[in-house]
Amino acid sequence: MNTALANSVKQRFNARRLMNVILAGALAFGAAQAQAATTWKIQSVWDAGTVGYDLFEDWCNSIEEKSGGELIFRCFPAKAVAADNNALFEAVRNGVLQGMNPFTLYWSGKIPASVFLSSYPAGPDQPHQWDTMFYSLGMLEKTREIYQKYGLFYVGPIQHDANIIHSKEPVNSLDDLRGMKIRVPGGMVAEVFQQFGVSTVSLPGSDIFPALEKGTIDAADYVGPAVNYELGFAQVTDNILFGPPGVMSIYQPVDLMDLTVNLRAWNSLSPELQALVEREVRNYSQLHYLAIQRRNVEAMELFAEAGSTVSRLSQEDMERFREAAIPIWFKWANKDEDARAIFDIQLKYMMNPLVGYVDEEDIEGL
């Protein structure tokens, strides 16, 4: 073999060996990156196929790219891993799931303070008021302190919607509720309704349609029109109850969800990833809320086409409801020091002239 040919063969061999080294390095780097990624299993309380779950799933799927592949959110619909709300709470505490997307109020029986972490009867009723309390008045920090006692980390609130009531028979006043059996979320909401002669029952969202269909309940509170239409409520009820004009709900006007995660899982993240998740929850809160409001407008047209009739409580009913609610605020605030600490933040805010929802006369003797 002549010298020129030998050199050509040698060069090709060296080039091939270099490419193999580069390829092996790339594969090893990719494998290392894959091993470095943290995957969280997160279950929502939304049923699969609802707008709520679709929005949550899209957001979860975006986290891998936003984190540069370092963090993956694998989401599940209601009952997919944990069969009910109690099981969901324990699954996150125990690390079977790393996170959950619940309605915060669901934990009022386990964490009394949580009854004040979503809107309650006749309390703060505007979404911006809740963001102000969480992010400007110290309520987020206090909430995290409380949740850490349970091995959980409360990342942040997620704005959802107001809750409304669907009924088989028309309801035109609080007096019309007397004797009815109504699904409500429990806690303070149930206790206020009971003041007006309502028999209350707690059911997960997925169980409401069959209960209405079978007639085991007369009416049901759940979320807003968009999700409730998708759950088929127009097929089993003919009436929708709102508050006075401009008020969807007098008992739960700002129904908050949240992202809560296992404390050990949270502490295992780098500060950079923790900051990313916190930012993303705030961004998702706005995205979720605005998407739901648009779908609500469309859903009300569909309810009308299905023959549903809207009725509204009067301003007088709203005042009666408020009078019944305020003593129950204090009852729940006195359940433990954590509930009182959260309520103190809110009461001070509601008594500020900027808000003006409560004055000294309202709470005299309480």
LOSE-260150 format. One record per residue (C-alpha): residue number from 1; residue in one letter; x, y, z. Coordinates in Angstrom, 3 decimals, padded with zeros to 6 digits. Layout:
<sites>
{site NUM; a; {X; Y; Z}}
...
</sites>
This chain:
<sites>
{site 1; m; {000.000; 000.000; 000.000}}
{site 2; n; {001.461; 003.384; -000.952}}
{site 3; t; {002.002; 006.111; 001.626}}
{site 4; a; {-000.870; 008.348; 000.409}}
{site 5; l; {-003.411; 005.516; 000.564}}
{site 6; a; {-002.197; 004.456; 004.021}}
{site 7; n; {-002.575; 007.995; 005.337}}
{site 8; s; {-006.110; 008.236; 003.899}}
{site 9; v; {-007.168; 004.986; 005.579}}
{site 10; k; {-005.648; 006.125; 008.870}}
{site 11; q; {-007.456; 009.456; 008.715}}
{site 12; r; {-010.805; 007.775; 008.050}}
{site 13; f; {-010.213; 005.385; 010.951}}
{site 14; n; {-009.351; 008.226; 013.318}}
{site 15; a; {-012.385; 010.220; 012.181}}
{site 16; r; {-014.665; 007.237; 012.758}}
{site 17; r; {-013.174; 006.681; 016.211}}
{site 18; l; {-013.671; 010.357; 017.059}}
{site 19; m; {-017.317; 010.211; 015.975}}
{site 20; n; {-017.847; 007.119; 018.121}}
{site 21; v; {-016.357; 008.908; 021.117}}
{site 22; i; {-018.577; 011.955; 020.497}}
{site 23; l; {-021.668; 009.763; 020.080}}
{site 24; a; {-020.930; 007.808; 023.242}}
{site 25; g; {-020.428; 011.043; 025.136}}
{site 26; a; {-023.706; 012.443; 023.862}}
{site 27; l; {-025.576; 009.284; 024.848}}
{site 28; a; {-023.988; 009.317; 028.281}}
{site 29; f; {-024.866; 012.997; 028.717}}
{site 30; g; {-028.453; 012.321; 027.642}}
{site 31; a; {-028.714; 009.420; 030.057}}
{site 32; a; {-027.322; 011.558; 032.849}}
{site 33; q; {-029.813; 014.289; 032.058}}
{site 34; a; {-032.675; 011.771; 032.078}}
{site 35; q; {-031.525; 010.415; 035.423}}
{site 36; a; {-031.265; 013.953; 036.828}}
{site 37; a; {-034.869; 014.829; 035.983}}
{site 38; t; {-037.276; 014.830; 038.929}}
{site 39; t; {-040.767; 013.514; 038.212}}
{site 40; w; {-043.717; 014.434; 040.405}}
{site 41; k; {-047.023; 012.591; 040.299}}
{site 42; i; {-049.803; 015.110; 040.927}}
{site 43; q; {-053.505; 014.282; 041.208}}
{site 44; s; {-056.223; 016.856; 040.629}}
{site 45; v; {-059.762; 016.743; 041.956}}
{site 46; w; {-061.011; 017.523; 038.445}}
{site 47; d; {-062.666; 014.701; 036.523}}
{site 48; a; {-061.023; 013.751; 033.227}}
{site 49; g; {-062.641; 015.437; 030.240}}
{site 50; t; {-063.674; 018.614; 032.058}}
{site 51; v; {-062.299; 022.017; 031.134}}
{site 52; g; {-060.736; 022.190; 034.607}}
{site 53; y; {-058.695; 019.044; 034.060}}
{site 54; d; {-057.777; 019.938; 030.478}}
{site 55; l; {-056.333; 023.263; 031.659}}
{site 56; f; {-054.449; 021.607; 034.510}}
{site 57; e; {-053.056; 018.869; 032.272}}
{site 58; d; {-051.788; 021.381; 029.711}}
{site 59; w; {-050.076; 023.365; 032.440}}
{site 60; c; {-048.456; 020.265; 033.966}}
{site 61; n; {-047.170; 019.211; 030.561}}
{site 62; s; {-045.481; 022.593; 030.120}}
{site 63; i; {-043.264; 022.280; 033.190}}
{site 64; e; {-040.690; 019.938; 031.648}}
{site 65; e; {-039.769; 022.432; 028.924}}
{site 66; k; {-039.916; 025.420; 031.277}}
{site 67; s; {-037.537; 023.694; 033.682}}
{site 68; g; {-035.109; 022.697; 030.952}}
{site 69; g; {-036.008; 019.039; 031.491}}
{site 70; e; {-035.118; 019.099; 035.187}}
{site 71; l; {-038.682; 018.740; 036.518}}
{site 72; i; {-041.605; 016.771; 035.121}}
{site 73; f; {-045.199; 016.988; 036.346}}
{site 74; r; {-047.146; 013.826; 035.587}}
{site 75; c; {-050.781; 014.638; 036.310}}
{site 76; f; {-053.777; 012.429; 037.064}}
{site 77; p; {-057.531; 013.149; 037.187}}
{site 78; a; {-059.773; 012.586; 040.204}}
{site 79; k; {-059.669; 009.069; 041.697}}
{site 80; a; {-056.916; 007.882; 039.330}}
{site 81; v; {-054.449; 007.126; 042.149}}
{site 82; a; {-056.199; 008.145; 045.378}}
{site 83; a; {-059.823; 007.007; 045.432}}
{site 84; d; {-061.299; 009.926; 047.388}}
{site 85; n; {-060.361; 013.208; 049.029}}
{site 86; n; {-059.214; 011.680; 052.324}}
{site 87; a; {-057.028; 009.219; 050.448}}
{site 88; l; {-055.644; 012.068; 048.343}}
{site 89; f; {-054.570; 014.024; 051.407}}
{site 90; e; {-052.820; 010.998; 052.906}}
{site 91; a; {-051.239; 009.971; 049.593}}
{site 92; v; {-049.463; 013.319; 049.356}}
{site 93; r; {-048.449; 013.298; 053.021}}
{site 94; n; {-047.006; 009.793; 052.639}}
{site 95; g; {-045.266; 010.474; 049.317}}
{site 96; v; {-047.344; 008.081; 047.203}}
{site 97; l; {-048.146; 011.228; 045.261}}
{site 98; q; {-045.811; 014.212; 045.288}}
{site 99; g; {-048.563; 016.780; 044.854}}
{site 100; m; {-052.266; 017.536; 044.600}}
{site 101; n; {-054.525; 020.146; 043.022}}
{site 102; p; {-057.532; 020.249; 045.394}}
{site 103; f; {-060.151; 022.743; 046.447}}
{site 104; t; {-058.509; 024.035; 049.604}}
{site 105; l; {-061.772; 024.018; 051.552}}
{site 106; y; {-061.871; 020.204; 051.412}}
{site 107; w; {-059.465; 020.020; 054.366}}
{site 108; s; {-061.610; 021.972; 056.859}}
{site 109; g; {-062.106; 018.778; 058.887}}
{site 110; k; {-058.375; 018.059; 058.987}}
{site 111; i; {-056.957; 021.581; 059.045}}
{site 112; p; {-059.552; 023.962; 060.529}}
{site 113; a; {-057.614; 026.975; 059.241}}
{site 114; s; {-058.269; 025.848; 055.661}}
{site 115; v; {-061.886; 027.007; 055.964}}
{site 116; f; {-060.401; 030.521; 055.791}}
{site 117; l; {-058.105; 029.729; 052.844}}
{site 118; s; {-060.931; 029.910; 050.323}}
{site 119; s; {-063.906; 032.225; 050.312}}
{site 120; y; {-066.539; 031.609; 052.930}}
{site 121; p; {-070.094; 032.875; 053.457}}
{site 122; a; {-070.291; 036.697; 053.276}}
{site 123; g; {-066.497; 037.065; 053.584}}
{site 124; p; {-064.058; 038.600; 051.068}}
{site 125; d; {-065.745; 038.131; 047.706}}
{site 126; q; {-063.368; 039.461; 045.042}}
{site 127; p; {-060.457; 037.492; 043.551}}
{site 128; h; {-058.036; 040.400; 043.972}}
{site 129; q; {-058.830; 040.544; 047.696}}
{site 130; w; {-057.607; 036.980; 048.127}}
{site 131; d; {-054.447; 037.592; 046.119}}
{site 132; t; {-053.829; 040.685; 048.265}}
{site 133; m; {-054.177; 038.742; 051.508}}
{site 134; f; {-051.969; 035.888; 050.302}}
{site 135; y; {-049.231; 037.814; 048.572}}
{site 136; s; {-049.204; 041.192; 050.343}}
{site 137; l; {-050.539; 040.717; 053.890}}
{site 138; g; {-048.612; 037.645; 055.055}}
{site 139; m; {-051.277; 034.975; 054.608}}
{site 140; l; {-049.156; 032.813; 052.293}}
{site 141; e; {-046.323; 032.593; 054.799}}
{site 142; k; {-048.716; 031.733; 057.634}}
{site 143; t; {-050.446; 029.097; 055.498}}
{site 144; r; {-047.135; 027.432; 054.688}}
{site 145; e; {-046.231; 027.387; 058.363}}
{site 146; i; {-049.508; 025.591; 059.127}}
{site 147; y; {-049.203; 023.040; 056.315}}
{site 148; q; {-045.660; 022.111; 057.275}}
{site 149; k; {-047.042; 020.664; 060.512}}
{site 150; y; {-048.736; 018.038; 058.314}}
{site 151; g; {-045.678; 017.268; 056.193}}
{site 152; l; {-047.017; 019.393; 053.323}}
{site 153; f; {-045.897; 022.498; 051.469}}
{site 154; y; {-048.593; 024.896; 050.253}}
{site 155; v; {-047.136; 026.330; 047.044}}
{site 156; g; {-049.911; 028.821; 046.369}}
{site 157; p; {-053.585; 029.528; 045.652}}
{site 158; i; {-055.131; 028.937; 042.234}}
{site 159; q; {-058.046; 031.192; 041.363}}
{site 160; h; {-060.984; 029.227; 040.041}}
{site 161; d; {-064.507; 030.625; 040.119}}
{site 162; a; {-067.629; 031.153; 042.194}}
{site 163; n; {-069.839; 028.243; 043.241}}
{site 164; i; {-073.496; 028.074; 042.178}}
{site 165; i; {-076.485; 025.889; 043.061}}
{site 166; h; {-078.444; 023.717; 040.639}}
{site 167; s; {-081.867; 022.529; 041.813}}
{site 168; k; {-084.771; 020.468; 040.585}}
{site 169; e; {-087.344; 022.948; 041.920}}
{site 170; p; {-087.168; 026.760; 041.612}}
{site 171; v; {-085.530; 028.653; 044.469}}
{site 172; n; {-086.367; 032.350; 044.679}}
{site 173; s; {-085.390; 033.133; 048.263}}
{site 174; l; {-083.576; 031.711; 051.266}}
{site 175; d; {-086.945; 030.617; 052.629}}
{site 176; d; {-087.409; 028.322; 049.613}}
{site 177; l; {-084.350; 026.339; 050.737}}
{site 178; r; {-086.013; 025.136; 053.923}}
{site 179; g; {-086.462; 021.365; 053.966}}
{site 180; m; {-084.246; 020.770; 050.939}}
{site 181; k; {-081.374; 018.281; 050.892}}
{site 182; i; {-078.422; 020.001; 049.232}}
{site 183; r; {-074.877; 018.943; 048.456}}
{site 184; v; {-072.431; 021.572; 049.782}}
{site 185; p; {-068.681; 021.347; 050.521}}
{site 186; g; {-069.052; 021.086; 054.293}}
{site 187; g; {-067.392; 023.161; 056.978}}
{site 188; m; {-068.615; 026.699; 057.468}}
{site 189; v; {-070.698; 026.698; 054.275}}
{site 190; a; {-072.765; 023.752; 055.501}}
{site 191; e; {-073.291; 025.292; 058.932}}
{site 192; v; {-074.621; 028.553; 057.504}}
{site 193; f; {-077.034; 026.758; 055.173}}
{site 194; q; {-078.254; 024.684; 058.102}}
{site 195; q; {-079.346; 027.954; 059.759}}
{site 196; f; {-081.961; 028.207; 056.998}}
{site 197; g; {-083.380; 024.713; 057.450}}
{site 198; v; {-081.254; 022.960; 054.823}}
{site 199; s; {-080.198; 019.334; 055.219}}
{site 200; t; {-076.609; 019.312; 053.932}}
{site 201; v; {-074.591; 016.444; 052.518}}
{site 202; s; {-070.967; 016.317; 051.348}}
{site 203; l; {-070.193; 014.551; 048.061}}
{site 204; p; {-067.199; 014.627; 045.688}}
{site 205; g; {-067.858; 016.279; 042.340}}
{site 206; s; {-068.052; 013.017; 040.412}}
{site 207; d; {-070.889; 011.745; 042.653}}
{site 208; i; {-073.181; 014.757; 042.233}}
{site 209; f; {-074.758; 013.879; 038.875}}
{site 210; p; {-075.948; 010.385; 039.925}}
{site 211; a; {-077.253; 011.765; 043.235}}
{site 212; l; {-079.304; 014.397; 041.403}}
{site 213; e; {-080.427; 011.871; 038.805}}
{site 214; k; {-081.650; 009.402; 041.451}}
{site 215; g; {-083.254; 012.142; 043.531}}
{site 216; t; {-081.229; 011.376; 046.650}}
{site 217; i; {-080.530; 015.128; 046.828}}
{site 218; d; {-082.782; 018.020; 045.784}}
{site 219; a; {-080.033; 020.394; 044.754}}
{site 220; a; {-076.275; 020.675; 044.575}}
{site 221; d; {-073.686; 023.347; 044.957}}
{site 222; y; {-070.615; 022.798; 042.855}}
{site 223; v; {-068.361; 025.066; 040.854}}
{site 224; g; {-069.358; 027.430; 038.030}}
{site 225; p; {-071.373; 027.021; 034.815}}
{site 226; a; {-068.525; 025.818; 032.572}}
{site 227; v; {-067.645; 022.687; 034.537}}
{site 228; n; {-071.180; 022.038; 035.760}}
{site 229; y; {-072.537; 021.948; 032.211}}
{site 230; e; {-069.842; 019.448; 031.210}}
{site 231; l; {-070.820; 017.287; 034.189}}
{site 232; g; {-074.362; 017.088; 032.828}}
{site 233; f; {-076.212; 019.142; 035.431}}
{site 234; a; {-078.571; 020.536; 032.751}}
{site 235; q; {-079.818; 016.985; 032.205}}
{site 236; v; {-080.929; 016.459; 035.810}}
{site 237; t; {-081.906; 019.954; 037.037}}
{site 238; d; {-083.907; 022.851; 035.622}}
{site 239; n; {-082.880; 025.728; 037.884}}
{site 240; i; {-079.732; 027.716; 038.690}}
{site 241; l; {-079.420; 029.955; 041.750}}
{site 242; f; {-077.198; 033.064; 041.804}}
{site 243; g; {-076.821; 035.911; 044.265}}
{site 244; p; {-078.061; 039.455; 043.537}}
{site 245; p; {-077.121; 040.987; 040.139}}
{site 246; g; {-073.365; 040.955; 039.677}}
{site 247; v; {-072.904; 038.311; 042.390}}
{site 248; m; {-072.693; 034.689; 041.302}}
{site 249; s; {-072.571; 033.338; 044.828}}
{site 250; i; {-073.135; 034.698; 048.334}}
{site 251; y; {-071.714; 031.647; 050.105}}
{site 252; q; {-068.549; 030.882; 048.128}}
{site 253; p; {-067.859; 033.668; 045.621}}
{site 254; v; {-064.101; 033.008; 045.236}}
{site 255; d; {-063.598; 029.258; 045.343}}
{site 256; l; {-059.848; 028.713; 045.528}}
{site 257; m; {-057.884; 025.681; 044.509}}
{site 258; d; {-054.175; 025.292; 045.211}}
{site 259; l; {-051.055; 023.309; 044.499}}
{site 260; t; {-049.911; 021.476; 047.631}}
{site 261; v; {-046.920; 019.118; 047.606}}
{site 262; n; {-045.169; 016.669; 049.875}}
{site 263; l; {-042.737; 018.619; 052.075}}
{site 264; r; {-039.847; 016.208; 051.495}}
{site 265; a; {-040.363; 016.411; 047.746}}
{site 266; w; {-040.367; 020.209; 047.931}}
{site 267; n; {-037.203; 020.358; 050.019}}
{site 268; s; {-035.429; 018.079; 047.544}}
{site 269; l; {-035.750; 020.680; 044.786}}
{site 270; s; {-033.054; 023.247; 044.170}}
{site 271; p; {-033.886; 026.867; 045.106}}
{site 272; e; {-034.039; 027.649; 041.391}}
{site 273; l; {-036.660; 024.963; 040.720}}
{site 274; q; {-038.635; 025.988; 043.803}}
{site 275; a; {-038.751; 029.567; 042.524}}
{site 276; l; {-039.859; 028.321; 039.091}}
{site 277; v; {-042.738; 026.294; 040.558}}
{site 278; e; {-043.887; 029.234; 042.670}}
{site 279; r; {-043.876; 031.560; 039.642}}
{site 280; e; {-045.687; 029.015; 037.534}}
{site 281; v; {-048.447; 028.542; 040.108}}
{site 282; r; {-049.092; 032.299; 040.110}}
{site 283; n; {-049.120; 032.360; 036.316}}
{site 284; y; {-051.396; 029.333; 036.126}}
{site 285; s; {-053.807; 030.889; 038.621}}
{site 286; q; {-054.519; 033.753; 036.224}}
{site 287; l; {-054.578; 031.513; 033.147}}
{site 288; h; {-057.030; 029.112; 034.784}}
{site 289; y; {-059.338; 031.822; 036.113}}
{site 290; l; {-059.638; 033.724; 032.834}}
{site 291; a; {-060.160; 030.582; 030.765}}
{site 292; i; {-062.951; 029.458; 033.103}}
{site 293; q; {-064.671; 032.865; 032.937}}
{site 294; r; {-064.750; 032.743; 029.141}}
{site 295; r; {-066.170; 029.247; 029.202}}
{site 296; n; {-068.771; 030.313; 031.789}}
{site 297; v; {-070.231; 032.832; 029.342}}
{site 298; e; {-070.555; 030.126; 026.705}}
{site 299; a; {-071.974; 027.625; 029.192}}
{site 300; m; {-074.786; 029.934; 030.306}}
{site 301; e; {-075.991; 030.064; 026.706}}
{site 302; l; {-075.989; 026.267; 026.625}}
{site 303; f; {-077.911; 026.069; 029.899}}
{site 304; a; {-080.517; 028.436; 028.443}}
{site 305; e; {-080.847; 026.277; 025.338}}
{site 306; a; {-081.340; 023.241; 027.599}}
{site 307; g; {-084.233; 025.009; 029.341}}
{site 308; s; {-082.526; 025.948; 032.604}}
{site 309; t; {-083.984; 028.959; 034.438}}
{site 310; v; {-081.856; 031.400; 036.432}}
{site 311; s; {-083.147; 032.898; 039.680}}
{site 312; r; {-081.414; 035.338; 042.016}}
{site 313; l; {-081.447; 035.942; 045.728}}
{site 314; s; {-082.348; 039.466; 046.787}}
{site 315; q; {-080.161; 041.999; 048.545}}
{site 316; e; {-082.344; 041.407; 051.610}}
{site 317; d; {-081.526; 037.684; 051.459}}
{site 318; m; {-077.868; 038.567; 051.200}}
{site 319; e; {-078.062; 040.608; 054.421}}
{site 320; r; {-079.895; 037.786; 056.219}}
{site 321; f; {-077.223; 035.338; 055.076}}
{site 322; r; {-074.488; 037.654; 056.312}}
{site 323; e; {-076.083; 037.994; 059.749}}
{site 324; a; {-076.217; 034.210; 060.056}}
{site 325; a; {-072.641; 033.798; 058.835}}
{site 326; i; {-070.676; 036.197; 061.049}}
{site 327; p; {-071.090; 034.261; 064.346}}
{site 328; i; {-070.036; 031.112; 062.506}}
{site 329; w; {-066.860; 032.868; 061.317}}
{site 330; f; {-065.852; 033.277; 064.956}}
{site 331; k; {-066.848; 029.730; 065.860}}
{site 332; w; {-064.427; 028.382; 063.243}}
{site 333; a; {-061.748; 030.927; 064.090}}
{site 334; n; {-061.749; 029.643; 067.659}}
{site 335; k; {-061.219; 025.995; 066.687}}
{site 336; d; {-057.464; 026.376; 067.007}}
{site 337; e; {-054.712; 028.983; 067.043}}
{site 338; d; {-053.914; 028.483; 063.360}}
{site 339; a; {-057.484; 029.168; 062.267}}
{site 340; r; {-057.505; 032.256; 064.466}}
{site 341; a; {-054.226; 033.510; 062.999}}
{site 342; i; {-055.539; 033.301; 059.435}}
{site 343; f; {-058.885; 034.838; 060.371}}
{site 344; d; {-057.172; 037.715; 062.196}}
{site 345; i; {-055.437; 038.698; 058.949}}
{site 346; q; {-058.759; 038.633; 057.114}}
{site 347; l; {-060.817; 040.404; 059.768}}
{site 348; k; {-058.319; 043.251; 059.962}}
{site 349; y; {-058.471; 043.559; 056.163}}
{site 350; m; {-062.293; 043.478; 056.063}}
{site 351; m; {-062.472; 046.168; 058.765}}
{site 352; n; {-060.049; 048.440; 056.937}}
{site 353; p; {-061.940; 051.383; 055.354}}
{site 354; l; {-060.434; 050.311; 052.024}}
{site 355; v; {-062.736; 047.265; 052.157}}
{site 356; g; {-065.324; 048.190; 054.788}}
{site 357; y; {-067.141; 044.842; 054.929}}
{site 358; v; {-067.212; 044.686; 058.725}}
{site 359; d; {-067.522; 047.256; 061.494}}
{site 360; e; {-067.410; 047.127; 065.274}}
{site 361; e; {-071.190; 046.774; 065.536}}
{site 362; d; {-071.132; 043.659; 063.341}}
{site 363; i; {-068.809; 041.812; 065.690}}
{site 364; e; {-069.938; 043.171; 069.038}}
{site 365; g; {-069.829; 040.400; 071.636}}
{site 366; l; {-067.941; 038.027; 069.329}}
</sites>
